[in-house]
Amino acid sequence: MEQSELLGKLVRCLEGLNIPYFITGAVASIAYGEPRLTNDIDVVAQINEAQIDKLKACFPEKEFYLDSGSIREAIRRRHQFNIIHPASGLKIDVMISKEDAFDKSRFARIKRMRPLENTEANFSSPEDVIIKKMEYYKEGASEKHIRDIMGMIKISGDMVDFEYISLWAKRLNLEDVWQAIQEKLSREH
């Protein structure tokens, strides 16, 4: 299975079950920025316990690993669970919406995009992808997040709302990371 096939399957499943969602992480940063390899698809979704069996039906056990207990626990803790396709090594990280102010803002700013020829999907806005990448960078200092942010600004900078990023950087205590990125941008221009 190719990543594009898995993305299409995920989108059809979530939309078929009327589960609010958006694609984020590397797949979204690639959509707005520069290509790079990734083995996972990150999605934020508003899943409830009544939808677990139907979600599992989208990803049959003979092809996928998807544990009902993990889904239930993720819903309860507002955390994440995985859908794994062992034959290809591909993985979907499903993050349950925290329903906090930032997640509400992210859902309100969804961008409808066409990542595949015959599929439209909900994507996180470029600003929200940048903010989450800054959060992940602050947690683990992985340079890939900075590279993703720089690529997104380089390719899609004219559509990025920098004031929105500054506002959330302040609210989420990411001002130091955002300042460093802005300094790096000014050096490269």
N, C-alpha and C positions, 0 to 999 in steps of 0.2 A: 504494500500500500504506500502510495506517495503522500506527502504532507498535504498537498492540495486536495486529494480525495478525502483525507481525514477531516480537513477543515470544512469541506462541503457537507460531509456526513453530520458533523457537529452542528452546523448552522441549520440544516434541514430538521434535525432532531429538536433543537431548542425552539425554533420557530413553529414547528408542528405542534409542540406542547405548550405554546404561548408562554414560554419562560423568558422574561426580560434578561438580556445579556449584552455584553460587548466584548470584542476581541481586544486584547491589550498585549503588553510585553513585546518580545522580539518580532512577532508577526506584524504587529501594528507599527513598530518603529521601522521595519523594512518597508511597509506600505507608504510611510511618509518620508523615508530617508534612503539610506544606502543598503544594498543587499548584503547579507551575511548568512552563514549557516546556523540553523537551529533545529533541534530535534523535538521541540515542544511547542504547543499552542497554549497560550494563556488566555483564559476567559473568566470574566466576572459575571456571575449569574444570581438571580433571585429564585432559588429552588426551594420548594417546601417538601415536607415528608410525604405528602400525598402524591408527589410526582416521581418518587424514587423508582417504583416498578416500571413505569412508562419510560423513564430515562434508561434504565437497565435494558429494556427491550430494544432500544435503539442501538445498543452495543452488545450483541450476543456473546455469551460466555465462550463459545467455541473459537471466537476471534479476539475477544478483548478481556482484559482484567478490569473489573469494576466491582468493588465490594460495597454492598448495601450498608453494612455497619459503618464503614468509613464515610459514606455519604451522610448518614444520620448524625454521626459525630461532628462532621464539618458543619452541618446545618445548625446543630445545637451550639457549637463553639464559635460560629461565624468564622470558619477557617477554610481550609481547602482539602480537596481529595483529587485523586488521579484516575484517569482513564488511560489504560496502557494497551498498545497493540504490540504484543511480544514479537510477532513475526518480523516487524519492520524496525522495532526499537523506538517507535514514535510514541509520544505521550501528550495528553491534554491535562493541564493543571486547571482545575475548576475551583475558582475562589468564590466563596459565598459572600455576597454583598454584606458589608458591615452595617449598612443602613445608617451610616453616620453622615455628617454634613458633606464631607468630601465625596463619598460614594454617591450621595444624592445629586451632587453637582456633576459628577462624571456621567451618571445616567441621563441627566438633563441635556448634556452636551454631545450625545452620541452622533457620530457621522455615519451615514449610510454609504457604503463603498462596494465596489464590484471587484473582489480579490480574485475571482475566477470568472471565466468567460460566461458561464450560465448561472452564477450565484451572486446575489447581493447579501451583504452581512453588516451587522452593527459593529462599528469600531469605536474605540475610545478616541476622543479628540487628540490632536497632536500635543496640545498643552498638557493634558492629563497623563499621556504617556511619558512626557518629559518629567513631570512632577514625580510619578512613580519611579522612574529610572533614577531620579535624584535620591529618592528615599532608599532604593536598593543600593545605590552607591554608598550612601552614608552608613548603611548597615554592614556592607561587606567590602567596600573599597575596590570593587571589580571595575577595571578600566573599560570593559565592554559597554557599560552603561553610559559612560562619558562619550565614548565613540559613537554610540547610538544617538545620543542627544545631539552631538555636533553634526552628525550626518542628517538628522531630521531638520535641524535649523538651516543647514547648507542647502538642502533640497526643497524644503517646504517653509522656509523662514518667512516668506511673504504672507503666509496664511496663519502664522502663529501669533496669538495674543499674549505678548510679553507682560502686560500689566496683570493679566489673570495669573500667570506663573508667579510673578512677584508677590501677589496677594496670598496665594496658597503656600509659597515658600516661607513667608512670614508666619502664617497660621500653623504650619507643620514643622517649624523649626529647621528649615532647610536653607535659610538665607546664606549661610557660609558656602554651601555647595553651589547655589545659584550665582553668587558673587564670583566664585572661581570660574564658573562656566562663562559668565559674561566677560571676565578678564581674558580668558583664553580666546573667546570670539574676537575681541577687539585687537588682540595680538595677531590674529590670522587675517585680519582685513586691512 
